């Protein structure tokens, strides 16, 4: 049997646990939940009704409120918590991690203050070699996945054997993973697409049309590629599932929490009010300032990202965002 721990009982952590138990009958999943009521419901009723009231979970998925107990004995540890809480949680489980465990990040954020990607936070906080860390990213809206709608994703790791191992574990009839060694490109794609989705959500909230949203998505992909290349990522990665694929899904879907956050901001809610209204963290709102600061550090132009930051921090009205972006100096589309 393969023992897998998933740290985080939100929609994506729960959905990934379902993928693992659907993929292989020899996989046992232990889910860490913050609240006792959630853990009890998973153990006793095989449900996580807060996120998926109508989805029955496998009996091979159990839950605990003790993160160290969850990872003890697990050969694979999957981290699916909000990016800004990852480091503190890793410090709680570091001593219980198995010596040869692979750690997998489902997170799509940038740590504020350090500007580290999530794989870097995991390596630093757990004292692990990057060779033992993998990242899963792509157009993975959790609701569609638990409904077993076909989707593809990317498993990236510096060590191709690690990527292949994780891909093998999560290959289900409705979930097809591809492997990649460009961890930087995959993570940058996952981080920046959330910010672009906030901008597209603002367009939805303002009632503007598809031309505007397509323009934001396309130029948002250009911003993403500029930052990824500056950090050592590869261009083809951003044309794939973890770049364009994830961007399209997150910007276009009403299931996207980042699109929802942008829409609520355009309706006049403050960032604190948006957080109160939503049951899950919108990573694009949380990570936008860190991404803008990192871009400035590398002299990378990211005007859409900066506009989102200025809206979130109260320096720019949502109604003025279009004029800001349209009034920039003319450049060639091919410039990176």
N, C-alpha and C positions, 0 to 999 in steps of 0.2 A: 504493500500500500504506500502511496505517496501522501505525506502530510503537508498541507498548505495552510499557512496562517494569513488571514486578511485583516489588516488593521484599518478599521473603518466600516461602519454598517450603514452608510448612506446609499444613495441609489446606485452609484457606479461600483462601490465595493460589493454590494449585494448582487448586482448583475454579474460581476466578474466571478463571484463564487458560484453562481448558477451555471455560467459557462464551463467552469472547471468540473463541476459534478455532472453536467450533461456530456462533457467531452470524454470522460474516462470513468469506468466503474470502480477503478482502484484508487481514486482520489478522495481523501477525507479533508474537509475544509473546516477550520475553526475561525469564526468571525469574531473580532473584538468590537464590542459595542460600549459606548459610554454609559448608557442607561440600563439599569437592571431590567426594566420592563421590556425593553427591546430584546435583550438576551433571552429572557424567559419566554417571550412569544416565539422566537426562532426555535428554541429548544422544545417547547411543549406543543406548539401548533404549526411549526414549519412555515411561518409567515413573518413578513416584515411589513405590516399594514400601513406604516407611516408613509412608505414610498410606493409599495406595490400591494394594495389591499386584496387583489384578486389573483396573485401569483403564488402558487405553492412551491416551497423550496424542498430540496432533497433532504432525506433523513441523514445523509452523509455530510450535511452542513449543520454544525452546532455553533453555539455562541458562548462567550464569556465576557465579563467586565474587567478581567485582569489581563492587561496586555502582555505581561511577561509569561503568564501561563499559556497564552495563545501561541506565542512563538516557540516555546520550549518543545523540542522534538520535531519541529517543522523543517523540512529541507528547502522549502520556498516560503519566503515572507513577502506578502504583497502589501504595499502601503497606499491607502486610499483615503487620506484625511486632507482637510484644507491645508494648502501649502504653508501657511504661516504658523501652523501648529505642529509641523512635522518634526522639527528639531527637538522640541521638548519631549515629544512622544518617543523618539528614537533613544533619547538619553534614559528613558524608563525601561526600555527593552534590551539595551545593548548587552548587558550582562547575561541575559537568558538566551541570546542568539546561538544557534548551533554553529560550530566552527567552520563548517563548509556550506552554510546556507546561502542560497541565492536570494537577493533582495530585489523586488520588482516595484517600480514606481508607476502608479496610475495617475499621479498628480500632474497638474498643468499650471504651474505658477512659478514665480521668481521670488526668492526670499528677500523681504525688505531689509535694508541695512547692509547686507552682504552682497546682494545682486547675484547670488548663486542659483544655478539651476537645481532642480530637485534631486537629480542623481548626485550632484556635488554635495548637497546637504546631507544625503544619506551616507555617502562615503566619509565625510568629515565627522558627522555625529556618531557613526557606528565604528569608525576606525577601519573601514573596509577598503580593499583595493577596488578600483573601478571595474576590474575584470569580473567581479562578483555581482555587478548591478546591471539590471535590465530596465527598460522603459517601454511601456505599452501606450500607444497613441493612435489616433485615427478618428474617423467619423463614427463615434460610438455613443449615440444617444441611448441612455440606459433603458428607457421605457420600450423602445423598439427591440432592444436586445432581449429583454425578458419575455417579449412576445414572440421570440424566435424568428424575427425578420432577418433575412440574410444581410450580413455586413462583413467588411474586411477591415483589417487593422495592421499595425506595424509593431513588431517586437524588435527593439534596438538594443544592442549591447556591444561594448568594445570587443568582447570575446565572442566570435560567431558561434562557438559551441554552446555558450550560455543562451544566446538568442534562440538557437535551434531547440534547446531543451524547453524553454518556456513556450515557444510556439507549439511544440508537440503536446504540451500539457493543456493548452487552451484551444486546440483545434476541435471545434464542434460542428455538427451538421449545418448550423446557421452562422458560424463564426470562423472566418478564414484569416489567419495571421500570415503576414509576410515578414521576413527577417531583414535586418539592416544593421550596419555597424556605425552609421552616422548618428550617434547619440545626440550630438549638439544640434544638428539640423532638426531631428525629430522633436526634441524638447523645445527648441525655439518656436517651431511651428505650433506646438500645443499651447505655448504661453501667449504668443501674440494674437493668435486667432480669437482668443477670448476678448481681447481689447477691441479688435475690429468688430466682433459681434455686438459689443456694447454700442459702438458707433452705429451699426446697422439697426439695432433696436431703437436708438434715438430717431433714426429716419422713420421707422414704423410708428413711433409715438407722435411724430410730427405730421404723419400722413403723406410723406413724399413717396414718389413712385419707384418703379423698378430700375429706371435708368440711374437714379441716385445711388440706390443700394448696390447695383452692379459695379458702379464706379468705385464706391468705398471698398467693396470686396477685392476688386482687381488691384487697386492701388495699395490696399492693405497687404495683399500678397507680396507686392514689390517691397514694402517696408520690411516685411518678415524676412524676405530673402536677403535684403541688405544687412540686417542684423545677424542673420545666421552665417553669412559669408564672412563678416567681420570677426565672428567668434570661432571660425574654423569649420563651420558646417558646409554641406555640399548642396549646390543648386538643385540637382535632380530630386533630392529629398523633398524640397518644398513644392515640386510639381506633382508629388505623389500623395498617398493617403494621409500622411501626417502633416502635410502642408495644405494643398488645395482641397483635398477631400474633407479634412476636418474643418477647414475654413467655411466651405459651402454649407456643410451640415449645421454648424454652430450658428452661422449668420442667418440661415434661412428658416430654421425650425422654431415653432412656438414652444417646443419642448426644451429649448436652450435657455438655461438660467441666465446667461450673459445677455442674450437678446432681450429677455424679459427685464433684466436690470436696466438696460438702455431705454427700453420703452417706458418704464416707470420714471426714470430720470427726466425724460422728455415730457411726461405728464405733470412734472413739477415737484416730485418727491425729492427729498434730500437723500444723500447716500445712507445716512442712518435710518431713515424711514424705509428705504428700499430693503436694507438688511432685515428690518423688523418684519416687513411684508413677506419676504421669501424664506422658505424653510431650509434652503441650502445656500452656501457661499457662492457668490458670483466672482470667480477668480479674476476676471478682467478688471473689475473695479479695484480689487485688492492689490493686484500686481502692476497696474498701469504706471504708477509713479516710479517703481523700481525699474521697469523696462525703459522708461524715458531717461532715467538717470544713467542706466547702462549704455544706452544709445549715445548719449552725450559724451560719455567717457571714451567711446570708440569713434566719435565724430560721425555718427550715422544719422541721416535725416529720417525722422519718423513723424511727419506732421499730423497724421490721423491719431496716432498714439498720444502725442502731446496735446491735441485738442481734447481728447477724452480726459486726460489728466486735468486740464484746465477747467473742464465742466465739473468733474468730480470735486475739485478743490475750490470751486466757487469763483474762479477768475473769468469764466466765459459762460454766457447763457447758451443753452442748447439751440435757441433760434438763431444765434450768431455763428454757429459752428460752420454752416455751409459757406457763408461769406468769407470766413477766415481761410477755409481750404481752397475756395475758388479764386481768391485774390493773390495766391502765391505766384512767384516769378515763373514764367514759362520755361519748361525744360524738355529735352528729348525723352520719349517714353522708354527708350532703351538704356538710359543712364542708370547705373547702380552705384 
